[in-house]
């Protein structure tokens, strides 16, 4: 079954704690990629985790949990655990400084964090 969102209904905000709007932006963009969304929501990603990554699947799991909450139209979705996991994995995004959504995306998907 397709998990394709109705773009007129499935509009979910993510709680901003500090300067995390760049992460919210990145996640909302990724959520709109149907193949990625279905891959994470179905649990298929678990078969393809990069076990040699220091993240050891934690970032993929946290992203899937956030996507599930977005799908369920939950309110007050927190991304703090994901931010902390990406910061630990990458050594970036540790402070509450303004950051760049593209840098976060590249760290999330470009450095084999999954």
KEVEXGU-55788 format. One line per field, with one value per residue (C-alpha): residue number from 1; residue in one letter; z, x, y. Coordinates in Angstrom, 2 decimals, always signed. Example, Ala and Ser with C-alpha at 12.3 -4.5 7.8 and 13.67 -1.06 7.14 Angstrom:
2
voza c(1	2) $
kenu c(A	S) $
w c(+7.80	+7.14) $
u c(+12.30	+13.67) $
v c(-4.50	-1.06) $
This chain:
114
voza c(1	2	3	4	5	6	7	8	9	10	11	12	13	14	15	16	17	18	19	20	21	22	23	24	25	26	27	28	29	30	31	32	33	34	35	36	37	38	39	40	41	42	43	44	45	46	47	48	49	50	51	52	53	54	55	56	57	58	59	60	61	62	63	64	65	66	67	68	69	70	71	72	73	74	75	76	77	78	79	80	81	82	83	84	85	86	87	88	89	90	91	92	93	94	95	96	97	98	99	100	101	102	103	104	105	106	107	108	109	110	111	112	113	114) $
kenu c(X	X	X	X	X	X	X	X	X	X	X	X	X	X	X	X	X	X	X	X	X	X	X	X	X	X	X	X	X	X	X	X	X	X	X	X	X	X	X	X	X	X	X	X	X	X	X	X	X	X	X	X	X	X	X	X	X	X	X	X	X	X	X	X	X	X	X	X	X	X	X	X	X	X	X	X	X	X	X	X	X	X	X	X	X	X	X	X	X	X	X	X	X	X	X	X	X	X	X	X	X	X	X	X	X	X	X	X	X	X	X	X	X	X) $
w c(+0.00	-0.94	+1.89	-0.47	+1.47	+0.42	+0.12	+1.03	+4.31	+5.53	+6.66	+9.94	+11.91	+13.87	+17.26	+17.09	+20.12	+19.79	+16.28	+14.78	+11.96	+9.46	+10.61	+10.37	+6.85	+5.80	+7.29	+5.72	+2.32	+2.76	+3.87	+0.53	-1.36	-1.74	-2.22	+0.83	+2.92	+2.04	+2.59	+6.13	+7.06	+5.88	+7.93	+4.77	+5.75	+8.57	+5.99	+4.57	+7.62	+7.39	+10.29	+9.77	+10.47	+13.96	+13.94	+13.74	+12.46	+15.22	+12.83	+10.41	+13.28	+14.66	+11.20	+10.65	+14.02	+13.06	+9.66	+11.39	+13.64	+10.60	+8.85	+11.93	+11.94	+15.51	+17.12	+18.89	+17.06	+18.75	+16.78	+19.72	+19.77	+16.03	+16.37	+19.21	+17.28	+14.14	+16.28	+17.96	+14.62	+12.74	+15.36	+13.88	+14.93	+18.64	+19.65	+19.21	+16.53	+13.23	+10.76	+7.14	+5.96	+3.06	+5.40	+7.61	+4.62	+3.32	+6.75	+7.13	+3.74	+2.30	+5.05	+5.28	+8.60	+7.83) $
u c(+0.00	+1.36	+2.13	+1.90	+0.72	-2.12	-0.17	-3.24	-3.81	-0.52	+1.10	+2.88	+5.04	+8.00	+8.77	+11.60	+13.86	+16.56	+17.82	+16.60	+14.44	+17.13	+16.60	+12.82	+13.17	+15.45	+13.15	+10.03	+11.76	+12.91	+9.42	+8.03	+10.28	+7.85	+10.41	+12.42	+9.29	+7.99	+11.44	+11.57	+7.91	+7.80	+10.88	+12.66	+15.62	+16.44	+17.67	+20.11	+21.64	+25.30	+26.60	+30.11	+28.85	+29.46	+25.77	+24.90	+21.38	+20.36	+19.92	+17.83	+15.66	+15.13	+14.32	+11.81	+10.19	+9.84	+8.40	+5.85	+4.81	+4.50	+2.37	+0.15	-0.20	+1.07	+1.54	+4.69	+7.14	+10.52	+13.74	+16.11	+17.20	+17.93	+19.87	+21.93	+22.61	+23.71	+25.89	+27.53	+28.06	+29.38	+30.84	+28.64	+25.33	+26.16	+25.35	+22.18	+23.81	+22.15	+23.07	+22.43	+19.76	+21.94	+24.86	+22.53	+21.14	+24.61	+25.62	+22.47	+22.56	+25.99	+28.19	+26.45	+24.83	+22.16) $
v c(+0.00	+3.39	+5.77	+8.74	+11.77	+14.00	+17.23	+19.24	+17.36	+15.88	+19.10	+18.51	+20.83	+19.58	+21.08	+23.58	+23.34	+25.93	+26.43	+23.16	+24.50	+23.39	+19.79	+20.13	+21.50	+18.64	+15.98	+17.47	+17.46	+13.85	+12.80	+13.98	+11.54	+8.65	+5.86	+6.93	+7.41	+3.94	+2.41	+3.78	+3.33	-0.29	-1.23	-2.39	-0.20	-2.64	-5.16	-2.61	-0.91	+0.01	-2.06	-0.67	+2.84	+4.22	+5.18	+1.44	+2.06	+4.48	+7.42	+5.36	+4.12	+7.62	+8.97	+6.15	+6.94	+10.61	+9.66	+7.40	+10.27	+12.53	+9.92	+9.64	+13.43	+13.58	+16.95	+18.11	+15.84	+16.12	+15.76	+16.15	+12.49	+12.57	+15.82	+14.32	+11.10	+12.97	+15.27	+12.28	+10.54	+13.57	+15.90	+18.65	+20.22	+19.89	+23.45	+25.42	+27.53	+28.30	+25.59	+24.80	+22.32	+21.18	+20.40	+18.40	+16.49	+15.72	+14.47	+12.43	+10.71	+11.47	+10.07	+6.71	+7.56	+4.95) $
